[in-house]
């Protein structure tokens, strides 16, 4: 039995893409050896993630771990450090460890030159042992950096999914979100991606931008649909601490902005459903019968993830760990500078121990926020209990709001529950995680 926090009025509390959030991580004074952390962990279907913390510009809404540009030699030094880290991490894994999924994120991985992308792939394959041509490989890109030579490398090395951050096809809206790009540049990048033959194209779009209307939002969606992307992600705009938009100040009342974002979400969702897309989560929509580049044996609720690079997380069943995290440009540069001079990568430095009921919460958070929900039998088989026993107060609150579907075999959100995913997820955080996140000092 748990005591849940009160249900919030706003549907936009935070985007829960991992539990716990990195702001709950703290320095690990004991600096545990990676070999000890991975000993005994299932390693037959690991996920590999490589983080590239460089962008050509920093968008006004961005709070990711990245820096603008790089002094001469920094990307080379960063890849040198990635090689050292990969060697240390691989030595900590079992000899027969196998990767079932790979991703390059950032930042913008395609900020690297074509030759540097070749080297990044070599690190994944030759140092870590991932077969990029045999497993799903997802790579993030921006319109300006999705050049023909870079795309040629990525396609040749086995990329199955290319995610392009567009955010808006309206030039005025892009400027409002502090994303300096022109629609013509976006369209040219999309043409190059399609020409490269990468099986799955994902386009990221944002709703809730200052000045955006339902009509302009639907025009952006139609511009994206022209390219028949296999996937579309629709993100609500957030104004987070230390970002460019946060420095600008509020543009409208919180209640009005919430109402506008919710209305735009619903119109965007309905438009995509009417155009042959299936809803996978609040954010993700997949074109019916399209390839599913992210499918495989890996399940984020149960299996481990190996992250390389500052900004990357790694997950074992007992500890989630990473390097230090920051948004402020000076702090980010300092962390990257320390990373590239590090010689000893055999220890975990910052993290969160998955003790007590935290694995249950993680499993529930990451399952319930998917449109298909969570099989109740799977939860009981893993934990020996039911969600109703472990999260009675939280689930009662969701049911009272009409957020839970009546399904005897699955715990599943209703369409209205999915619309409120960014409130549902945070309500499932443990008191300990909430306290750590509240006590985190943004930098």
N, C-alpha and C positions, 0 to 999 in steps of 0.2 A: 504494500500500500504506500502511495506517495502523496505528498501535498503539492499541488500544482500552483504556479504563480497565477495571478488573475489574468483573464483573457484580455488582450490589448484591444483598444479601439482601432488602431491603424493596422491594415493588412500588410504593411511594409516595415517589418522589424529588422530583418537581415536575411541575406541570401545564404542558405546553408548548403554548401557544396562539400563540406567535410565536417566530421564531428570527432573531437572538439575543434573549434576554430583555433588558428595559430596564436591568437591573443591570449589563449589559455596556457600556452607553453611557457616554461620558465627555464632558466639555466640549470643544468644538471651538474651539481658540484662534484659528484663521483665520476663523471665522464665515463660511463660504461663502455667497455669494448664492444665493437660491433659483432665480433665473433661470438661473444657471450649472448648478445641480444638475439641473434639469429639461430643459435643452437637449438635444435628441436622444433623449429618453426616449419610448417608445410612450405615447400619450395618448388612444387611441381608446376605451378601456374602463377608465377609472380607477374606483377606489372612493373614496367620500367618507365620512369619519367626523367627527362633531362630538361633543366631550366636554363633559359638564355635571358639574362636580365638586362637586355638592351632594347631601346626603341628609338626611332628617328624623332618622335615627338611624344610628349606625355599628354594624353587626353585629359580634359577637365574633370571627368568623373573617375579617373583611374586611381586605385589605391593598391595596385599590384606591386610586387617587388621588382622594380626596373629603374634604369637611369636613362637619361636622354644622351644619345651619342656615346662615343668612347674615344679617349685619347689614343694616339698612335701606339700600337702594340698591345693595347689592353685586351682585345678579343683573342689575340694569340696567347697572351698570358692566362686568360680565363680558360681556354681550351687545354693549355698545359696543365692547369690545376685540375680540370675535369678528368684528365688522364690519370693523374696521381690519385684522385679520389676513387675513380673506377677501379684501379688496381687494388686499393685498400678494401673497397666494398666487396669486390669479387672474391678476395681472399677470405672474407668473413662468411661467405655463402658456402653451401654444400657443393661438392664437385659436380653433382648432377642437377643442380638448380636449373630451372627452365622458366623462360619468360613467355607468357601467353598474350601479352599486350604491350605496346610501347607508345609513348607520346612525347613530343617536343613542344614545350610551352614557354611562356615568358610573362612579361616582355614580348618580344617578337623574334622567334627563332630565325625568320627570314631576314632579320637585320644582318645576319652573317652573310658573307659572300658565298658564292657557289662553292669555291674551294674549301671554305670553312665549314659549310654544310656537309661536304664529303667527309671532312674530318670528324664532325659531330656523329655522323652515321658510323664511321669507323670505331669511334669510342663505344657506341652502343653494341656493335657487332663483335669487334675484335677484342675489346677490353672486357665487356660484360657478357658476351656470348649470346646476345639476342639475335635471332634470325629475322631481320626486318622484312625480308621478302615472304616470310611464311606466317607472320602474325599481323594483326591489324596495327597500323601505324598512323597516328593522327598528328598533324602539324598545324600550328597556328601561324597566320600570316596577316599582313596589312596590305592594302592596295598598292602602296608605293614600293613595297619590297617584294611583291609577288612578280618578280621579273622572269623572263623566259629562261634564262640560264639557271636560276635557282630552282624553278619548277622542274626543269629537265633533270636536275640532280635528284630532287625529291621523288619524282616519278620513277626514275631508274632504280632508286634504292628501296622501293617498295611501299611508298606512301599510299595508303588506302583512303585517307580522309584529309582534306584541306579545309580548315576553318578560317574564313575571311571576316575580319572585323570591319564591317561597313558602318553600322549604327544608324545611318540615315542616308537615303539617296537625295535628300533635299539639302542643297548647299547652305542655305540659311540655317537650317537646324544643325548641320554639322558644325558650323561656326559657333552656334549657341552652346553646343556641348564641348567647345574648345577642341575640336577635331578638324584641323585644317586640311580639307580634301575637297576635290571637285568631283561631281558625278561622272564626268567624262573619264577621269582617272580610275574610278571604281569600275565602270563598265569595261574599260580596256583591260583591267586586271582580271575581271571575270572571264573575258574572252580568252586570255592567256591560260587561265586555269582549266577551262574546258578543253582548250587545244592540247594541254599537257596530258589529258586522259586519266587524271586521278579519279577513281571510281565514285567517291562521295565528296560532294561540295556542301559545306555548311556555311550559311550566311548569318552573322550576328546582327540583330537590329535592336534599337533601344526606343522605348516609349516613355513619355513623361518629360521630354525635352521642352524647355521654355519656348513658347510660341507654337508648339506642335498641336495640330488639330486632328480630329478623327479623319477628315478628308486627306490631310497631308500624310498621316500615318498609313492609310490604306493605299495611297499612291506609292509610298516606299515599299509596302508589301507587294504591290503589283509589279514594281520594278524588279524586286527580287524574284518573284515568281516567273518572270520572263525567262530567267536562266534555269528554271526547273531544278532548283537545288534539292538534293536528296534530303537535306536537313535544314531547318531554320531554328534559330534560338531567338526568342523574344525576351529581352531583359527590361525590367522596370529600372528607370534611372534612380540612382541613389546619390545623395550628396554626402560624402564621407569626410571625416576629419583630415585635414592637411592636404586635400585635393584642390585643384584649381577652382572648381565650382564652389567649394566651401569658402574659399577666400572672397568670392563674389557676394555671398550672403543670400538670404531667402528671396525668391522671386514671387511667391504667392503663399497664402496661408497653408499650414500643414493639412488641414481638413480638405481644402479645395484641391490641393495637389494629390492627396490620396484618392479622392473621388475621380479626378481626371485620369490618373494612372489606371485605376480599376476599370473605368469605362473603356480606355484604350486597349487594355488587356483583353476584355471581353470581345470587342469588335475585331481585334487581330486574331484571337482564337477562332471565332466564328468564321472569319474570312478564310483562314487556312483549312478548317474542317470542310468548308464548302468547296474548296479547291483540291480535295483529294489527299489531304494530310491527316495523319493520325497523331493525337496528342500523347506524348511519352511522359511528360512532366509539365509543371507549370510553364517552364521555359522552352522545352524541346518539342519540336514537331518534326515528324518524319513522313516523307512522301510515301504513299502506299506502294508496296511491292519494290521499293528501292533497296539497294544493298545496305546491310547494317554493319558498317565498318568497325564499330566498337564491340561487336559481340565476340565472345570467346569463352574460355573456361574461367577467366578471372571474374570474381565477384567482390566488389569493394567492401562488402560487409564481413567477408570471411577470410580472404586471402591477403597476402602481404604486398606492399608496394615498396619499391626501391627507388629513391629519388637522388639524382645527382645534380650538383650545382647549388649555390646559395639561393634560397627561395624555394627549393624543393623539399617536400616532406617524404619521410619514410615511415611505413607502418609495420610493426610487428604486433602480435597479439597482446604483448605486455607493455609496449612503449611506442608512442608516436614521437618522432624526433625530426629535427631540422636544424638550420642555422638561425641566427638572430633575424628578426623581421623589422622592417621599417618602411615608411612611406616618404618621409622627408628626404629631399634630394641629397643633402649633406650626409645624413645617416646612411642612406643606401650606398653612396659612393664609398663611405668608410668600410661598410661590411664587405663590399666587393673587393676593395683593396686588401682587406685582411684575408679574404678567401684566396686570392691569387698568389699570396705569399705563403700560404699554409703548406707545410710539408707532411704533417701527420694527420691523416684522415681516418684513423682507426677507431675514433671515439665518437660517441653521440654528445653533442654540446648543449642543445636546448630540446625540451620535450615535455610530454605529459604521460604519466603512467596510467594505463588502462586497468584500474583496480575496481573492485566491488561491482556495482551495477553498470559501469560505463560501457562495457561491450554490449549489454542489452540496449542501452540508449542509442548507441551508434547504429546497431542493426535496425532498430525501429525507425530512427530518423531517416536513414538512407533508403529504407524500403518503402515507408509510408508516403514519401514525397514523390514516388513514381506512380503514374496513373494506374498501373496494373495492381498496385498495392503489394501486400505481403501475405503469402500463404501461412495461415495460422499453424498448420502442421509443421512447417519448417522451423518456426520459432520454438515450438514446444520440443521438437527433436533436438534443437541446439541447446536450449536453456532449461528444459524440464519444467517450464511454466507457461502461462499464457500472457499476452499483453494486458488482458483485462485484470489479471492478478497483479502484475508489476506496475501498471500505469493507470490504475483505476480512476484517479482524480483527473488526470489529463484527458483521458478518453471520454469521461463523462462530460467534461467541458466541451470537447469537440462535438460530441453527439448532440448536446443541447443547442449548439449553433447550427446544426444541420450539416456538419462537415464530414460525417462518417456515413458510408453507404451501408445498407442492410445486406450484408453478404456473410453467410454462415461459414464460408471456407477461407475468406480473405479479409484482412483488415485493409480497407480501401477508402480513400477520400472521395466524396461526391465532387461534381464539377465545381460547386461553390467552395468546397474544402481545398481543392487544387488551386483555385484562385487566391486562397489565403495561405498558400504554402509558406510564405515568408513570415507568417505569424505562427503557423503550426510547428515548424521546425524549432525555433527558439524556445517554445513552450515545453519542449521535451528535454532541454538541457538540464543537467543536474545542478543542484544548488552550488556545488563546488566549482563547476565550470563557470556558472554565471558570476560567481564571486571573483574568480581569476580574471575573467574578461572585463568585469567592471573595474578591477584594480589595475588593469593594464595601462601603462602610460604611453600614449601614442607618441611616436617619434619618427 
